[in-house]
Amino acid sequence: MRPLVRPSRLAPGARVAVVAPSGPVPEERLQAGLDVLRGWDLDPVVAPHVLDRHGEFGYLAGTDADRAADLQTAWCDPSVDAVLCARGGYGVQRMIDLLDWDAMRAAGPKVFVGFSDITVLHEAFATRLGLATLYGPMAAGIDFIKNTRAQEHLKATLFAPESVRTLTSTGSALVPGRARGVTLGGCLCLLAAEAGTPQARTSARGGLLCLEDVGEETYRLDRYVTQLLRAGLFEGVRGVLLGSWQECEPYARVRALLLDRLGGLGVPIVEEFGFGHCEGALTIPFGVSAELDADAGTLTLDEPALA
């Protein structure tokens, strides 16, 4: 697995588009997020359908066609330097095949940020556009609005990425050792749901795979990991980083399951890396070469996340 193209970092005054590819967005949270972005001296623009709600399926932010059009229009707008997702939820899988990947490729690289359901787009941007992306807090998310740690780490990644080249775990090594590879991954259930689709990778060979999830019972996590093991995603993986498991069963049980399923891979595995659905979530770049030191609990990027 090779490193992907890194977009340029942001500068004061940069124009950033906010889109909602998944679930509906509460207006008050959107406005609060826009205030944060303006406080960073960014120029946020809101895509036309961000506040829409699907007429029949209220868990979607408007129709599939409108959500896809918002993302594609924002990405292909030469005045836009970054595209930030407003929230996750569910819905990317319904709209992703409506995107014109040739047009988006022609638009060139720019910063893309999101997590959770946005995992599907991270994978697609890697496989279809060859582009490094940022798995981090979203513009209308509670963490983005209210948590200083999450805000500061994302801001540093966007404006001064050389200052956050090392991410440190608060947990321990489930399997010790060091490994080098290219970062990838996201929300476990979405990676499992994407298996076999056009934009999904067949394996994480040469990669450092980052996994997290939220609100899942242990047997479901077992099913997702087992499916990905059987599908070959873990073949050739160099190391595994485990993020948050909020609202899952007691962590000791989750930890035991992950060690049971992944410990036999023979690669370094580190827990509690602080990305995903947790308070104060760190921003982790995907598509960047890095070294994982499981004993020290660190991930050190070879280059800053953004050029």
Secondary structure, DSSP 8 states (H G I E B T S, - for coil): ----B------TT-EEEEE-SSS---HHHHHHHHHHHHHTT-EEEE-TTTT---SS-TTSSS-HHHHHHHHHHHHH-TT--EEEE---SS-HHHHGGGS-HHHHHHT---EEEE-GGGHHHHHHHHHHH-B-EEE---TTSHHHHH-HHHHHHHHHHHH-GGGG-EEE-SS-EEE--EEEEEEEEEEHHHHHHHTTSTTS-S--TTEEEEEEEES--HHHHHHHHHHHHHHTTTTT--EEEEEEEETSS-HHHHHHHHHHHHGGG-S-EE-----SSSTT---EEES-EEEEETTTTEEEESS-S--
